[in-house]
Amino acid sequence: MNPFRFFIVSSLFLFGSTAVTAQEHETKTTETVHEGNAKAEHADQAGEHGEHEFKHFSIGAAFTHAHISSVVNSEGDKEWLNLPSYGLYFNYWLNKKWGIGLHSDIIIEEFDVEDPNADEHQAAKSTSEEASATIERGMPVAAAVVLMYQPLEHLVLVAGAGMEFSKHEDFALIRLGVDIPFEMGHHWEVFGTATYDINIDAYDSYNLGLGVAKRF
């Protein structure tokens, strides 16, 4: 074969092989980039879906202060006291509006309150006995089953009933309250809480505090 013709044919073959190889590499690179972008988009969508997925359960804790107007001091005088307390809350949300929960708290103090039924208790005693005019409370624990309604994003209305337990005496209670939650991401939230407890045949109190909760 003519050397010049051999050189031309060889050059064309080499050029064609190089072009095909380059085209295959470009195609594979493009496919890899598209696949990577698709995976990243899918991961972003999954993360966004998980972030906004509705969670039915939540558990929260709060540091609060119980405000009681009928505390009786050591001199026998009635006074208003603010007592430290802690709250623990277990909730189940039926949907985005309605939920039920078990809300409990403990006042970490011992104190006496005025007995609103002291006269009746004295009348029930014999003439030789004297009924106490106060009710002793030793670090009482309140627990209430509540119904929750969330009409607005940052407003939850609470109402329920339960018991307040103490080593001295137990009382039934009615609880009314308001929570103000703020989402912090990853299903965490902080909330302000205000509740009013009516202890039947004992005393009333209201609690103000701040807490943190996790939905799951």
Short mmCIF file of the C-alpha atoms (twelve columns), coordinates in Angstrom:
data_MODEL
# 
_entry.id   MODEL 
# 
loop_
_atom_site.group_PDB 
_atom_site.id 
_atom_site.type_symbol 
_atom_site.label_atom_id 
_atom_site.label_alt_id 
_atom_site.label_comp_id 
_atom_site.label_asym_id 
_atom_site.label_seq_id 
_atom_site.Cartn_x 
_atom_site.Cartn_y 
_atom_site.Cartn_z 
_atom_site.pdbx_PDB_model_num 
ATOM 1   C CA . MET A 1   0.000   0.000  0.000   1 
ATOM 2   C CA . ASN A 2   1.147   3.475  -0.697  1 
ATOM 3   C CA . PRO A 3   2.751   4.848  2.514   1 
ATOM 4   C CA . PHE A 4   0.967   8.149  2.145   1 
ATOM 5   C CA . ARG A 5   -2.431  6.426  1.760   1 
ATOM 6   C CA . PHE A 6   -1.640  4.213  4.793   1 
ATOM 7   C CA . PHE A 7   -0.853  7.325  6.836   1 
ATOM 8   C CA . ILE A 8   -4.162  8.972  5.809   1 
ATOM 9   C CA . VAL A 9   -6.247  5.858  6.628   1 
ATOM 10  C CA . SER A 10  -4.479  5.370  9.963   1 
ATOM 11  C CA . SER A 11  -4.984  9.001  10.902  1 
ATOM 12  C CA . LEU A 12  -8.699  8.870  10.087  1 
ATOM 13  C CA . PHE A 13  -9.119  5.670  12.143  1 
ATOM 14  C CA . LEU A 14  -7.280  7.150  15.127  1 
ATOM 15  C CA . PHE A 15  -9.283  10.358 14.951  1 
ATOM 16  C CA . GLY A 16  -12.575 8.428  14.745  1 
ATOM 17  C CA . SER A 17  -11.678 6.232  17.738  1 
ATOM 18  C CA . THR A 18  -10.731 9.278  19.812  1 
ATOM 19  C CA . ALA A 19  -13.972 11.056 18.925  1 
ATOM 20  C CA . VAL A 20  -16.092 8.022  19.863  1 
ATOM 21  C CA . THR A 21  -14.249 7.617  23.182  1 
ATOM 22  C CA . ALA A 22  -14.690 11.303 24.000  1 
ATOM 23  C CA . GLN A 23  -18.399 11.126 23.172  1 
ATOM 24  C CA . GLU A 24  -18.892 8.073  25.421  1 
ATOM 25  C CA . HIS A 25  -17.043 9.797  28.287  1 
ATOM 26  C CA . GLU A 26  -19.144 12.937 27.893  1 
ATOM 27  C CA . THR A 27  -22.341 10.868 27.879  1 
ATOM 28  C CA . LYS A 28  -21.335 8.979  31.035  1 
ATOM 29  C CA . THR A 29  -20.326 12.232 32.777  1 
ATOM 30  C CA . THR A 30  -23.672 13.832 31.891  1 
ATOM 31  C CA . GLU A 31  -25.572 10.797 33.153  1 
ATOM 32  C CA . THR A 32  -23.563 10.834 36.407  1 
ATOM 33  C CA . VAL A 33  -24.278 14.536 36.941  1 
ATOM 34  C CA . HIS A 34  -28.007 14.051 36.264  1 
ATOM 35  C CA . GLU A 35  -28.111 11.045 38.586  1 
ATOM 36  C CA . GLY A 36  -26.322 12.982 41.326  1 
ATOM 37  C CA . ASN A 37  -28.678 15.938 40.928  1 
ATOM 38  C CA . ALA A 38  -31.696 13.620 41.045  1 
ATOM 39  C CA . LYS A 39  -30.446 11.978 44.241  1 
ATOM 40  C CA . ALA A 40  -29.750 15.352 45.847  1 
ATOM 41  C CA . GLU A 41  -33.203 16.631 44.852  1 
ATOM 42  C CA . HIS A 42  -34.809 13.466 46.229  1 
ATOM 43  C CA . ALA A 43  -32.878 13.847 49.507  1 
ATOM 44  C CA . ASP A 44  -33.941 17.487 49.794  1 
ATOM 45  C CA . GLN A 45  -37.555 16.553 49.170  1 
ATOM 46  C CA . ALA A 46  -37.354 13.725 51.720  1 
ATOM 47  C CA . GLY A 47  -35.811 16.061 54.301  1 
ATOM 48  C CA . GLU A 48  -38.428 18.713 53.633  1 
ATOM 49  C CA . HIS A 49  -41.178 16.104 53.866  1 
ATOM 50  C CA . GLY A 50  -39.785 14.808 57.163  1 
ATOM 51  C CA . GLU A 51  -39.470 18.323 58.550  1 
ATOM 52  C CA . HIS A 52  -43.136 19.088 57.850  1 
ATOM 53  C CA . GLU A 53  -44.506 15.637 58.631  1 
ATOM 54  C CA . PHE A 54  -47.270 15.800 61.243  1 
ATOM 55  C CA . LYS A 55  -46.257 14.186 64.541  1 
ATOM 56  C CA . HIS A 56  -48.998 12.934 66.858  1 
ATOM 57  C CA . PHE A 57  -47.073 12.580 70.146  1 
ATOM 58  C CA . SER A 58  -45.225 15.180 72.166  1 
ATOM 59  C CA . ILE A 59  -43.477 15.308 75.512  1 
ATOM 60  C CA . GLY A 60  -42.583 18.537 77.262  1 
ATOM 61  C CA . ALA A 61  -41.189 19.958 80.470  1 
ATOM 62  C CA . ALA A 62  -41.525 23.406 81.983  1 
ATOM 63  C CA . PHE A 63  -40.215 25.502 84.837  1 
ATOM 64  C CA . THR A 64  -43.089 27.443 86.373  1 
ATOM 65  C CA . HIS A 65  -44.122 29.409 89.446  1 
ATOM 66  C CA . ALA A 66  -47.345 28.712 91.348  1 
ATOM 67  C CA . HIS A 67  -49.072 31.847 92.608  1 
ATOM 68  C CA . ILE A 68  -51.262 31.223 95.671  1 
ATOM 69  C CA . SER A 69  -53.139 33.975 97.478  1 
ATOM 70  C CA . SER A 70  -54.344 32.000 100.529 1 
ATOM 71  C CA . VAL A 71  -51.038 30.844 102.085 1 
ATOM 72  C CA . VAL A 72  -50.988 31.141 105.886 1 
ATOM 73  C CA . ASN A 73  -47.598 32.047 107.388 1 
ATOM 74  C CA . SER A 74  -46.140 31.004 110.738 1 
ATOM 75  C CA . GLU A 75  -47.795 33.976 112.458 1 
ATOM 76  C CA . GLY A 76  -51.221 32.881 111.220 1 
ATOM 77  C CA . ASP A 77  -51.563 35.695 108.706 1 
ATOM 78  C CA . LYS A 78  -52.719 35.106 105.152 1 
ATOM 79  C CA . GLU A 79  -50.329 36.167 102.399 1 
ATOM 80  C CA . TRP A 80  -49.657 35.831 98.674  1 
ATOM 81  C CA . LEU A 81  -46.734 33.581 97.723  1 
ATOM 82  C CA . ASN A 82  -45.004 32.603 94.488  1 
ATOM 83  C CA . LEU A 83  -43.680 29.042 94.799  1 
ATOM 84  C CA . PRO A 84  -41.324 27.298 92.328  1 
ATOM 85  C CA . SER A 85  -42.726 24.286 90.496  1 
ATOM 86  C CA . TYR A 86  -41.939 21.955 87.607  1 
ATOM 87  C CA . GLY A 87  -44.282 20.594 84.966  1 
ATOM 88  C CA . LEU A 88  -44.233 17.469 82.790  1 
ATOM 89  C CA . TYR A 89  -46.600 17.026 79.856  1 
ATOM 90  C CA . PHE A 90  -47.520 14.051 77.646  1 
ATOM 91  C CA . ASN A 91  -49.745 14.873 74.662  1 
ATOM 92  C CA . TYR A 92  -51.385 13.046 71.772  1 
ATOM 93  C CA . TRP A 93  -52.646 15.179 68.909  1 
ATOM 94  C CA . LEU A 94  -55.605 13.691 67.049  1 
ATOM 95  C CA . ASN A 95  -55.073 16.241 64.261  1 
ATOM 96  C CA . LYS A 96  -53.686 19.759 63.900  1 
ATOM 97  C CA . LYS A 97  -56.539 21.236 65.953  1 
ATOM 98  C CA . TRP A 98  -57.434 18.768 68.712  1 
ATOM 99  C CA . GLY A 99  -55.405 16.801 71.219  1 
ATOM 100 C CA . ILE A 100 -55.547 15.133 74.614  1 
ATOM 101 C CA . GLY A 101 -52.868 15.088 77.274  1 
ATOM 102 C CA . LEU A 102 -51.729 14.168 80.755  1 
ATOM 103 C CA . HIS A 103 -50.348 17.283 82.438  1 
ATOM 104 C CA . SER A 104 -48.672 17.102 85.830  1 
ATOM 105 C CA . ASP A 105 -46.639 19.428 88.017  1 
ATOM 106 C CA . ILE A 106 -45.087 19.543 91.448  1 
ATOM 107 C CA . ILE A 107 -44.672 22.493 93.811  1 
ATOM 108 C CA . ILE A 108 -41.306 22.003 95.498  1 
ATOM 109 C CA . GLU A 109 -42.274 23.634 98.787  1 
ATOM 110 C CA . GLU A 110 -44.246 22.793 101.929 1 
ATOM 111 C CA . PHE A 111 -46.860 25.340 102.943 1 
ATOM 112 C CA . ASP A 112 -50.214 25.843 104.655 1 
ATOM 113 C CA . VAL A 113 -53.262 27.404 103.069 1 
ATOM 114 C CA . GLU A 114 -56.433 28.778 104.561 1 
ATOM 115 C CA . ASP A 115 -59.208 26.203 104.886 1 
ATOM 116 C CA . PRO A 116 -62.273 27.637 103.109 1 
ATOM 117 C CA . ASN A 117 -64.535 25.229 105.013 1 
ATOM 118 C CA . ALA A 118 -63.036 25.773 108.487 1 
ATOM 119 C CA . ASP A 119 -66.378 26.766 110.041 1 
ATOM 120 C CA . GLU A 120 -68.112 23.646 108.733 1 
ATOM 121 C CA . HIS A 121 -65.278 21.444 109.938 1 
ATOM 122 C CA . GLN A 122 -65.389 23.057 113.391 1 
ATOM 123 C CA . ALA A 123 -69.148 22.498 113.610 1 
ATOM 124 C CA . ALA A 124 -68.626 18.824 112.810 1 
ATOM 125 C CA . LYS A 125 -66.165 18.474 115.675 1 
ATOM 126 C CA . SER A 126 -67.218 17.921 119.288 1 
ATOM 127 C CA . THR A 127 -67.086 20.854 121.684 1 
ATOM 128 C CA . SER A 128 -63.863 19.532 123.178 1 
ATOM 129 C CA . GLU A 129 -62.083 19.382 119.807 1 
ATOM 130 C CA . GLU A 130 -60.815 22.243 117.712 1 
ATOM 131 C CA . ALA A 131 -60.578 21.941 113.939 1 
ATOM 132 C CA . SER A 132 -57.555 23.370 112.197 1 
ATOM 133 C CA . ALA A 133 -58.171 26.537 110.187 1 
ATOM 134 C CA . THR A 134 -55.476 25.601 107.678 1 
ATOM 135 C CA . ILE A 135 -54.722 22.848 105.168 1 
ATOM 136 C CA . GLU A 136 -51.212 21.454 105.061 1 
ATOM 137 C CA . ARG A 137 -49.586 20.851 101.679 1 
ATOM 138 C CA . GLY A 138 -46.289 18.979 101.428 1 
ATOM 139 C CA . MET A 139 -44.789 19.293 97.924  1 
ATOM 140 C CA . PRO A 140 -48.157 18.586 96.256  1 
ATOM 141 C CA . VAL A 141 -48.278 16.856 92.871  1 
ATOM 142 C CA . ALA A 142 -51.119 17.746 90.523  1 
ATOM 143 C CA . ALA A 143 -52.110 15.514 87.592  1 
ATOM 144 C CA . ALA A 144 -54.877 16.323 85.124  1 
ATOM 145 C CA . VAL A 145 -56.263 14.770 81.955  1 
ATOM 146 C CA . VAL A 146 -56.853 17.668 79.568  1 
ATOM 147 C CA . LEU A 147 -58.430 18.410 76.221  1 
ATOM 148 C CA . MET A 148 -56.448 20.751 73.955  1 
ATOM 149 C CA . TYR A 149 -57.698 22.932 71.111  1 
ATOM 150 C CA . GLN A 150 -55.401 24.940 68.829  1 
ATOM 151 C CA . PRO A 151 -57.420 27.618 66.979  1 
ATOM 152 C CA . LEU A 152 -54.303 29.577 65.946  1 
ATOM 153 C CA . GLU A 153 -50.683 28.724 65.175  1 
ATOM 154 C CA . HIS A 154 -49.392 30.150 68.462  1 
ATOM 155 C CA . LEU A 155 -52.375 29.517 70.720  1 
ATOM 156 C CA . VAL A 156 -53.502 26.316 72.467  1 
ATOM 157 C CA . LEU A 157 -56.494 26.290 74.827  1 
ATOM 158 C CA . VAL A 158 -56.432 23.711 77.626  1 
ATOM 159 C CA . ALA A 159 -59.216 22.394 79.877  1 
ATOM 160 C CA . GLY A 160 -59.433 19.297 82.057  1 
ATOM 161 C CA . ALA A 161 -59.732 17.733 85.484  1 
ATOM 162 C CA . GLY A 162 -57.672 15.612 87.839  1 
ATOM 163 C CA . MET A 163 -56.306 15.357 91.369  1 
ATOM 164 C CA . GLU A 164 -53.749 17.086 93.560  1 
ATOM 165 C CA . PHE A 165 -51.883 14.614 95.769  1 
ATOM 166 C CA . SER A 166 -50.079 15.352 99.018  1 
ATOM 167 C CA . LYS A 167 -48.970 13.305 102.009 1 
ATOM 168 C CA . HIS A 168 -51.561 15.176 104.081 1 
ATOM 169 C CA . GLU A 169 -54.689 15.158 101.926 1 
ATOM 170 C CA . ASP A 170 -55.777 14.806 98.293  1 
ATOM 171 C CA . PHE A 171 -58.128 17.135 96.424  1 
ATOM 172 C CA . ALA A 172 -59.936 17.020 93.100  1 
ATOM 173 C CA . LEU A 173 -59.088 19.860 90.751  1 
ATOM 174 C CA . ILE A 174 -60.268 21.567 87.590  1 
ATOM 175 C CA . ARG A 175 -57.618 22.994 85.261  1 
ATOM 176 C CA . LEU A 176 -57.963 25.762 82.668  1 
ATOM 177 C CA . GLY A 177 -55.037 27.065 80.707  1 
ATOM 178 C CA . VAL A 178 -53.374 28.591 77.668  1 
ATOM 179 C CA . ASP A 179 -50.157 27.533 75.932  1 
ATOM 180 C CA . ILE A 180 -48.243 29.659 73.419  1 
ATOM 181 C CA . PRO A 181 -45.975 27.393 71.295  1 
ATOM 182 C CA . PHE A 182 -43.228 28.387 68.833  1 
ATOM 183 C CA . GLU A 183 -41.654 25.819 66.495  1 
ATOM 184 C CA . MET A 184 -37.825 25.695 66.482  1 
ATOM 185 C CA . GLY A 185 -37.232 23.102 63.741  1 
ATOM 186 C CA . HIS A 186 -36.710 19.333 63.789  1 
ATOM 187 C CA . HIS A 187 -40.038 19.019 65.665  1 
ATOM 188 C CA . TRP A 188 -38.773 20.945 68.712  1 
ATOM 189 C CA . GLU A 189 -40.758 23.809 70.177  1 
ATOM 190 C CA . VAL A 190 -40.597 26.232 73.067  1 
ATOM 191 C CA . PHE A 191 -43.774 27.390 74.745  1 
ATOM 192 C CA . GLY A 192 -45.125 29.718 77.356  1 
ATOM 193 C CA . THR A 193 -47.792 28.327 79.654  1 
ATOM 194 C CA . ALA A 194 -50.422 29.799 81.958  1 
ATOM 195 C CA . THR A 195 -52.845 27.612 83.912  1 
ATOM 196 C CA . TYR A 196 -55.471 28.166 86.571  1 
ATOM 197 C CA . ASP A 197 -56.186 25.322 89.009  1 
ATOM 198 C CA . ILE A 198 -59.321 25.156 91.106  1 
ATOM 199 C CA . ASN A 199 -58.698 22.705 93.946  1 
ATOM 200 C CA . ILE A 200 -62.142 21.641 95.144  1 
ATOM 201 C CA . ASP A 201 -62.640 22.395 98.883  1 
ATOM 202 C CA . ALA A 202 -59.081 23.692 99.188  1 
ATOM 203 C CA . TYR A 203 -57.475 26.608 97.346  1 
ATOM 204 C CA . ASP A 204 -57.011 28.113 93.883  1 
ATOM 205 C CA . SER A 205 -53.709 28.810 92.187  1 
ATOM 206 C CA . TYR A 206 -52.348 29.864 88.847  1 
ATOM 207 C CA . ASN A 207 -49.062 28.901 87.215  1 
ATOM 208 C CA . LEU A 208 -46.887 30.843 84.791  1 
ATOM 209 C CA . GLY A 209 -43.824 29.384 83.118  1 
ATOM 210 C CA . LEU A 210 -41.688 28.499 80.106  1 
ATOM 211 C CA . GLY A 211 -41.025 25.068 78.670  1 
ATOM 212 C CA . VAL A 212 -39.633 23.024 75.807  1 
ATOM 213 C CA . ALA A 213 -41.301 20.110 73.981  1 
ATOM 214 C CA . LYS A 214 -40.408 17.502 71.370  1 
ATOM 215 C CA . ARG A 215 -42.862 15.994 68.892  1 
ATOM 216 C CA . PHE A 216 -42.367 12.448 67.642  1 
# 
